[in-house]
Amino acid sequence: MKKNYKHYLVPITFIVLTVIGCLLHIFFDNDWWGLRLWVALDVSFAVALGVIAFMVYLEYIKAEDEIKIYFHVKGKLKNTGLSLLRKDCTRSEIFGLLGMMQPENSKRFSVDTTELALILKEVQAVQKAQKNRFVIEMKNHEFEQFEILEEEV
């Protein structure tokens, strides 16, 4: 069994640098230039890590956004009554929801291939946070195969 040491590289580096910093502080005077350099690096790294943590937190919040799913039929926007978290808005989740919205679950839904390409572009736009709702373009005969929970917007 091959062990993956890269997984532990960051915590090991953090621990080693912390121990080195403590040893420098214990064994050398406050006037030593190396200790002053270490303190300056320590402060700059702490600020940088704080900024990075804040940026990651903002991305996490964005991934938790609720994305409502709509059908666009004959120029009208119809609310399906369904929603996903942005992080869960994937092609497989969307197609799974479309499959579950049929009155007869034994059949497979049918959507034109041009609409499938638009669905994939819509998935990418939602995942990149360029859009805050998921709109599926379809023709009237395609819309009739689905049961929606709510009506027009």
PyMOL commands that set and color helices and strands:
alter all, ss='L'
color gray80, all
select helices_A, chain A and resi 5-27+33-63+86-88+91-100+113-127+140-143
alter helices_A, ss='H'
color red, helices_A
select strands_A, chain A and resi 66-73+76-85+133-137
alter strands_A, ss='S'
color yellow, strands_A
deselect
rebuild
show_as cartoon
